[in-house]
């Protein structure tokens, strides 16, 4: 068989392996094909994509860079190079590559969306808004893009983060959530929120952990509770929580929907770092008030907004609520503020994120 014909056969076999998620076999086929047909752009791109899926971004980057140099109008190759550079943490270089992708094909909606996300992360909010509007005009998810736009252009935010965004974020994040959040971001919300509630070794018959995630709150409160129920949007996070053995029941559901149908009697309801994904809290507070047993406690944290702002959706894609707003809302929904505390929630870029911890009864 002629080398080029053999290379084509290996290339097609590599595609079949890739589609079947046999990534190591796909890599082998693409590498052999490239050896037989050096410089073939389609082979370089697919080998680069395969290496990215294997987490080998450093090996993929030169292949994808050479592919874009050979065919500078290949928008898909530019987009793959951009995603590879994101994997390497080369954000400015990734922005450049996504920009080339949109120039090569102005109708490439995923590239506009991804470009907007990177511009948002680097504080280039006006440019991010332009990219998001282009993606929206090209048919991107209107709910998701509306959320992104509200975060960067100061428009009216939706009542809460889109389910698709939150679910996707934490499903992807689940495996490394605990180590990254606690070790790298110095996440303090569960410990700070629960410290006054477990002092003196009280006993709670039923505890509800809203947005329970991987179970950080559940593991702390377990020695003091007869039963803990958790609810979360992320199935992957719930799987992590289930391994702890701390929960009586774990429910995959939006917290508002869960609260609307849950039975009352909880002595403690927790929401640690959950309301950063919920802008409008009144219905949540009213539902918790209905579920809370007499003498029970509703304990939660919120991120604080800039001075002079009651509530807002910040460029970080997180909602923030002021202490004045929380106190007014507590009064309207029948709660009394037992205590509150200003303290960090976590760190970002080695700077503490200001938060408010609140205990209502």
N, C-alpha and C positions, 0 to 999 in steps of 0.2 A: 504494500500500500504506500502511495506517495505520502511524504511528510505532511503536506497540507491537508490531505484527506484524512490521515490518521489524527491530525490535530483537531479537525472538525468532529470526528467520532468521539474523541476524548472530551471535547467541549460539550457535546450533547449529553454524554454520560454524566459529566459534572453537573449540568443543569438538572438532570433527573435526580441525582443524589441530593442536590441542594433543596429541591422541592420536597423531598422526603425527609429533610432535616438530617441527612447523613453528611454532616459538615466536613468531617475529616476525609471522607471518601471524595467529596466534591473538591476539596482543596487539592488532593492528590491528582485528580483528573485535570483540573485547571493548570496546575504547575507543569504537568507533562505536556499539555497542549501548548502552553506558552514557550516551553523549551523547543518545541517543534516549529512554532510560528511566532518568533520573537517580535514584540511590538504590536501584536494584534490587539486593538483597543478593546474589543468585546471580551476577550479573554482576561486582559488586565483588570477590567472593571469587575467582572464576575469573581475573579480571584480576590480582588480587594474587598468586595462585599462579603465574601465568605470569611475572609480573615477578620473583618469587623464583627461578624456574628460570633466568631470564636474568641472575641475580645483581644485580638492581636492587632491593635490599631497602628502601632509603630511599623509593623511589617506591611500593613495595607496602604498607609499614606503615600509612600513613593510610587506605588503602582497606580493609584488613582490620580496622583499629581501628573505622572507621565501620560496617563490617558487623556487628561484635560489639555495637556500641552499638545498632544497629537491631534486632538479634535476639540478645539476650543468652543465650538458651537454645540457640543453634547451637554445639554442642560442636566440630564440625569446623572452623568458622570460628575459634574460640578456639585450636584446635591449630595451624592454619595461621599465625595471628598469632604464636603462641609461636615457631614455627620461623623465621619472618621475623625476630623479635627476636634469636634466636640468631645469625642471619646478620649482624645489626648489632652483635653483641657485647653486647647489653643483657640480660645473664643474669638479673638480678633481675626485670626486666619479663617475661622469657620464663617464669620460674617462676610469676609471677602469672597469666599467660595459660594455662599448662598446668593450673594449679589450677582456674581457671574452667572449662576444658574437662572436667576430671574431675567437677566439681560439676554441670555441665549434663548429662553422661552418665557416670555412675559405671562403666559397662561398657566404656568406651573404652580398651582395653588399651594401644595404642601411646602414648597420652597419659600413662598411668601410668608406662610404661617410660622415656619421655623425661623426665618430671618427676623420676623417681628418679635418672637420670643427671645432671641439672643440680644436684639437691640434693647428690649425691655430690661433684661438682666444687667446690661451694662449702663443703664441710666439714660439711654438715648431715646427718650419717651416720644418725642414728636415724630422721629423716624419710625419708631415702632408702630405708632398709630397709623402712619401711612401704609406700612407693610400689612398690618392687620386689615385695613380697609380694602386693599387690593385683594387679599385672600377672601374676604367676605364677598366682594363683588364677583369673584370667580366661583362662588358656590360653597365655600367652607361652612362648617356647622355654624348656623347663625347664633345659637345659644352660647357656644363656646367662644366665638369671636366677639360677641357682644360683651361677654365677661372680660375678655382680654382688653378690649377697647376701653371699657369703663375704668379699668385699672390704670391706664396710661394717659387718657385724655380728660379725666375728671367728669365723664358723663354719669348718668344715673345708673348705679349698679343693680344687678338682679338681687332678689331677696337672699339668695345663697349661691355658693359656687355650684356650677353644673355638676350633676352626678357623674357624668362621664369623666370630667376632669379629676374629681376627688378619687373616684374608684380607680382610674388608671394610674394616678400618681402613687397611691399606696399599694396597689397590687404590684407595681414595678419595684417599689421601695422596700417591700416587706422583708426580704431575706436579710438585708443589711440594716434594717431600721434601728434596732436596739443599739448596735455598736456605733453606727454613725451618729445617731441623735444624742446618745448619752456620752460617749467618749469624745467625739469631735465637736459637737455643738453644746456640750455641757448642759443638756436639757434638765431642767430643775422642776418643771411644773408638777409632776405627780408627788414628789417628796414634799414640796412646799405646801401644796394643797392639802395633803393628808396628814401632815405632822400634827396639827392641833386636834385632828379628829381621832387619832389613835393614842394620844397621850392619856395615860391612866388606864390603858387596856380596856376600853369599853366593849360592848357586844352589840352588833347590829344583826337583826334577824334577816333583813333583806336589803341588799345594796344593788343599785342600778348604775352601771358604768356606760355612759353615753359616749359614742366614738371611742370604744375601748382599745382599738388598735391592736397591738401585739400583747396587751395585757399588763402594761407597766403599773397601772393603778391597782389592778386586781391582785397582782403578786404582793403588793404592800398591804392591802386591806384584808387579804385572805385570813390571817390569823385572828382577826377580830370580827369575822362575819360568818353567819350560819349559811348564807346563800348569796351568791353574786351573779347577776345577769349582765351580759354585755351585748351591745349592739354596735354594728359598724358597717360601712358601705363596702369595705374591701374583704373579699373572700380570702385573699392571701394573708392579710393581717389576722383574720379570725382563725385561720389555721395555725398561725404562730401562737395566738392566745390559748387555743385548745390544748397545746402541748404543756401548758403550765399546770393544768388540772385544777385551776382556781375557780372556774366558773361553773355554775349550775346549768346555765343555758347561754348560748351564743347565737345571735340572730343577725342574719345578713339583710339589713334594711336601712333605709333612711331614718334618721332619728325622729323626725317630725311624724312620719307615718307610724313608727313604732309607738311613740307616746300617745298618739290618737287612739290606739286600740288596747294599750296595756292596762292591766288591772292595778288598782291602787294598793298601797300598803308598804311602799319602800320607805325605810327609815333614813336612808342616805342615797342621794342621787349625785353622781359625779360627772363633771364635764371638763377634763383637763386639756387645755389647748385645742378645744373642739370648735369654739365659736369664732375662730379665725376663718372658718369656712361658712359661717352663717351671718348674714348681715342683719336680717330682721328677726329679732329674738322674742317678740311679745308672745307669739303663739307657743313657742317653746316654753317660756316661763309659765304661761297659763296652764299648759299641759302638765308640767312638773308639779305645779301647785295642786292639781287634781290628784296626782299619783302619790304625793308625799303623805306619809302617816303623820298623825298629830305629834308634834315635838320633833319631827324629822328635820334633816338639814339638806339643803341644796348647795353644793360646793362646786365652784367653777373658776376658770381663769379667762381673762380676755387680754388681748394685746391693746396697748394704749395708742391713740391716734396723736397726730400733731396737736400742739397747744391750740385751744380755741375751736376744736372740731369735736362734735358729738359722736358721729359714726362716719366711717368712710371705707372704701375699698382702696387699698394702697397698691403702689406699683409692684409690690412683692406678691400680689394676687391674694393677699390676706385681708380680712375685714378687721377693723379696729373699733373699739367702743370706749368712750370716756367714762370716768367714775361717776360724773354727774348723770350721764345717760343711764347707767346701770342702776343707780339709786332711784331715779325717777321710775324706771321700768319696774323695779322690785316693788315699789309702793303701789303702782297701778295694778299689779297682778297679785296683790295680797300677801307679799312677803315683808319680813322685817330683816334689816341688815344686822346680822349678829356680829360680824367683824369683816374687815377688809385689810389688805396689805399690798403695798407697792413693792414689787420685787421682780428681778429678771425672770424671763421664761426660758431663754436659751441664749446662745451667742450666734452672731452672724458676722463673718469676717473679724472674729475675735472681739466683737463689741457686744455688750449685753443688750438684749431686746427687752424694752420696758414692758412690764405686765402688771395687771391688777388681779389679785386673788380675792374672791368674795365668798362669804359663808352666809347663807340666808336661812331663816326659819319662819 
